[in-house]
Amino acid sequence: MISPEQLRRYPFFANVSEDALKEAAMVSDEVTAEAGKTLFSEGDRADTMYVLVDGEVDIKYTLGDGEKRTIDTLVAGDIVVWSTLVEPHRCTATGVTRKPCKLISINGPKLRELCEKNHDLGYRMLISITQLLAARLDGARVQLATV
């Protein structure tokens, strides 16, 4: 478990109720990962969502020829494995740490239960995920345009 204040620092938790924040903190832990570690792979069950506290994570897509290409690099404050909240709860890319990382690990199934129970939390999380996806889609377009 982490402190609710740690979660409150991030925009997607900034406006949730104190009770919802405490419940989210109870299903969260702080973890570390060395550089070069694969956090998740394309097609994996998305059972853990991360908040990147420190470090960088490369997001890689597998191209038709099997090549893995980095299409984005996430930095401190970013959500990692957004698909934890979106059915079918499968990772759509591979995440590899570029630098040593400190992350908040959030139990996906328990977070989904909290969002179902507390619709305000669920709404705020899904709005944040939608905004994140829109920004990442724009970034992917820029990456593809340079290929």
C-alpha positions in Angstrom: 0.0 0.0 0.0 1.1 3.5 -0.7 -0.1 6.8 0.8 -3.1 8.5 -0.8 -1.0 11.7 -1.0 1.4 9.9 -3.5 -1.6 9.3 -5.8 -3.0 12.8 -5.4 0.1 14.2 -7.1 -1.1 12.8 -10.5 -3.8 14.6 -12.5 -6.0 11.5 -13.0 -6.4 11.2 -9.2 -6.3 14.9 -8.3 -10.1 15.5 -8.2 -11.3 12.2 -6.7 -12.9 12.0 -3.3 -10.7 11.3 -0.3 -12.4 7.9 0.3 -11.8 6.8 -3.3 -8.2 7.9 -3.1 -7.7 5.9 0.0 -9.2 2.8 -1.6 -7.0 3.2 -4.7 -3.9 3.6 -2.5 -4.8 0.4 -0.7 -4.5 -1.6 -4.0 -1.3 0.2 -5.0 2.4 -0.5 -4.2 5.7 1.1 -5.1 8.0 -1.0 -7.3 11.3 -0.5 -9.1 12.7 -1.9 -12.4 16.2 -1.8 -13.8 16.9 -0.5 -17.3 16.1 -3.0 -20.0 13.3 -4.8 -18.2 10.2 -5.8 -20.1 7.3 -4.6 -17.9 4.6 -6.1 -20.2 4.3 -7.6 -23.7 1.8 -7.1 -26.4 -1.1 -9.5 -25.9 -0.5 -10.0 -22.1 -3.4 -9.7 -19.7 -3.5 -6.1 -18.5 -3.8 -6.8 -14.8 -1.5 -4.1 -13.5 -1.6 -0.4 -14.3 1.4 1.7 -13.5 2.1 5.3 -12.8 5.7 6.2 -13.8 7.2 8.1 -10.8 10.7 8.3 -12.2 12.6 6.9 -15.2 11.5 6.2 -18.8 9.6 3.4 -20.5 9.7 2.7 -24.3 6.5 1.7 -25.8 7.1 -0.7 -28.7 4.8 -2.1 -31.4 5.4 -5.2 -33.4 5.3 -4.5 -37.1 4.1 -6.9 -39.7 7.6 -8.2 -40.4 8.1 -9.0 -36.7 10.3 -5.9 -36.0 9.6 -4.1 -32.7 9.6 -0.4 -33.2 9.6 2.2 -30.4 6.7 4.6 -31.0 6.7 6.5 -27.7 8.8 7.0 -24.6 6.8 7.6 -21.4 8.2 9.8 -18.7 7.5 10.6 -15.0 3.8 11.2 -14.4 2.6 9.0 -17.3 0.1 6.1 -17.0 1.6 2.8 -18.2 -0.8 0.0 -19.3 -3.9 2.0 -19.7 -5.6 -1.1 -21.2 -6.0 -2.3 -17.6 -9.2 -0.2 -17.6 -10.4 -0.9 -21.1 -11.9 -4.3 -22.2 -10.6 -6.8 -23.3 -7.9 -5.9 -20.7 -5.0 -6.9 -23.0 -1.7 -5.0 -23.6 -1.6 -3.4 -27.0 2.1 -2.9 -27.0 5.3 -3.9 -25.2 6.9 -1.7 -22.5 10.6 -1.8 -21.8 12.3 0.4 -19.3 14.9 2.7 -20.9 16.3 3.8 -17.6 15.9 2.5 -14.1 12.3 3.2 -13.0 10.3 3.8 -9.9 6.6 3.1 -10.5 3.3 2.9 -8.6 1.8 -0.5 -9.4 -2.0 -0.6 -9.2 -3.9 -3.9 -9.1 -6.0 -3.8 -12.2 -8.9 -6.0 -11.3 -9.3 -4.3 -7.9 -9.1 -0.8 -9.6 -11.8 -1.9 -12.0 -13.9 -3.0 -9.0 -13.4 0.4 -7.3 -14.3 2.2 -10.5 -17.5 0.1 -10.8 -18.4 0.8 -7.2 -17.5 4.5 -7.3 -18.7 5.9 -10.6 -17.1 9.3 -10.0 -13.7 7.6 -9.8 -14.5 5.5 -12.8 -15.6 8.5 -14.8 -12.5 10.5 -13.9 -10.2 7.6 -14.7 -11.8 7.0 -18.1 -11.7 10.7 -19.0 -8.0 10.6 -18.2 -7.5 7.5 -20.2 -9.4 9.0 -23.2 -7.2 12.1 -23.1 -4.1 10.0 -22.8 -5.1 7.9 -25.8 -5.8 10.9 -27.9 -2.3 12.3 -27.2 -0.6 9.0 -27.8 -2.5 8.5 -31.1 -1.2 11.9 -32.2 2.3 10.9 -31.2 2.0 7.7 -33.1 0.9 9.5 -36.2 4.0 11.8 -36.0 6.2 8.7 -35.6 4.6 6.9 -38.6 5.0 10.1 -40.7 8.7 10.0 -40.2 9.1 6.3 -41.3 
